[in-house]
Structures are given as structure tokens and as C-alpha cells.
Amino acid sequence: MSGPLFHKIDCVMLKVADLDAALGFYSESLGHPLLWRSPDAAGLGMPGTDTELVLHTDLGPEVDLLVDDVDAAAERFVEAGGAIIKKPFDIPIGRCAVVRDPFGNAMVMLDQSKGSFVTDATGRVLRVE
């Protein structure tokens, strides 16, 4: 066994019907700074952590846990007694998988094997580096 599988909470994702309205609430009214924005999602900062509050029009609610390598992490998770709900798949910044622990808790694991979002001055995602 190597070290801990999960490194940190990458994000807390909330599903919203209207991204602009949600940004008005969470960013403008509640003061969370916009870090990045794509057509269907936006990442907001929280003080004291690099965990993001992500607003998404299609996904959520969920907590995403960062791992080094999703494929290896999913294999280790299953070997330890967990199950795969959704096999590893590509996302813009890396890979992702949905798993369930032996106690019925579903969770999302992701890696940043492709990099991080690069944005313009307004937070619009330009590319991944």
C-alpha cells in the first residue's frame, strides 16, 4: 500500500439552472471571485483553500476528490473493496471516474493529467495547459 489515495477536495460542484443567475448570487452577492468560466460551468474561489466552488448547468451536486492518476486510483479502490459506477473517462483537464465505497457512498475522483484551465482577464476558459 502506498500513501493516501485522495490528495484533496478539488471542488464542490452545485447544479444550477441558470449560470448567470448563479454567478450573480455566489459571486456578486456572496463575494466568491470568478476563477474561470465555460459555457456550462464556472469555478469560484474560496478563501483559505484552493478548493473551488463550481457551478454547473448539467452536473452536481457532487464533491470531486483529486488523485494522481484516475485509472490507477480506480483500480486501487476496487482492490480495496469499492466498486466502479462509471469507468474512467476523459474530461478537459484530465480523467474522471465515479466510484462507490463498501458503505454505499458514491464519490467522484479526478486527476489533472492534461493540466489546468488558462483563462482570459474575464475568466473565460481559453485552453488547458
Residue pairs with C-beta under 8 A, 6 or more apart in sequence:
5 67
5 73
5 76
5 77
6 65
6 66
6 67
6 109
7 65
7 66
7 67
7 68
8 50
8 51
8 65
8 66
9 51
9 63
9 64
9 65
9 66
10 51
10 52
10 64
10 65
10 66
10 110
11 43
11 51
11 52
11 53
11 54
11 63
11 64
12 51
12 52
12 53
12 54
12 61
12 62
12 63
12 64
13 54
13 55
13 56
13 59
13 60
13 61
13 62
13 63
13 64
14 22
14 53
14 54
14 55
14 56
14 60
14 61
15 56
15 57
15 58
15 59
15 60
15 61
16 22
16 55
16 56
16 57
16 60
17 57
18 57
19 37
19 40
19 41
19 42
19 55
19 57
22 42
22 55
23 34
23 37
23 42
23 55
26 32
26 44
26 53
26 55
27 33
27 34
27 42
27 44
32 44
32 45
32 46
32 53
33 44
33 45
34 42
34 43
34 44
34 45
34 123
35 43
35 44
35 45
35 52
35 119
35 123
36 42
36 43
36 117
36 119
36 123
36 124
36 125
37 43
37 119
37 122
37 123
37 124
37 125
38 124
38 125
40 56
40 57
40 58
41 54
41 55
41 56
41 57
41 59
42 54
42 55
42 123
43 52
43 53
43 54
43 117
44 52
44 53
44 54
44 55
45 52
45 53
46 52
46 53
54 60
54 64
62 107
62 108
63 107
63 108
64 96
64 108
64 109
64 110
65 107
65 108
65 109
65 110
66 109
66 110
66 111
66 112
67 73
67 109
67 110
67 111
68 111
69 95
69 111
69 113
70 88
70 94
70 95
70 96
70 97
70 109
70 110
70 111
70 113
71 88
71 95
71 97
73 97
73 109
73 111
74 84
74 87
74 88
74 97
74 99
74 109
77 84
77 99
77 109
78 84
78 99
81 101
81 102
82 99
82 100
82 101
82 102
83 99
83 100
84 97
84 98
84 99
84 100
85 98
85 99
85 100
85 106
86 97
86 98
87 97
88 95
88 96
88 97
89 95
89 96
89 97
90 96
91 110
92 114
92 117
92 125
92 128
93 110
93 112
93 113
93 114
93 115
93 116
93 117
93 128
94 110
94 111
94 112
94 113
94 114
94 115
95 110
95 111
95 113
96 108
96 109
96 110
96 111
97 108
97 109
97 110
98 106
98 107
98 108
98 109
99 106
99 107
99 108
99 109
100 106
100 107
101 107
114 128
115 128
115 129
116 128
116 129
117 125
117 126
117 127
117 128
118 125
118 126
118 127
118 128
118 129
119 125
119 126
120 126
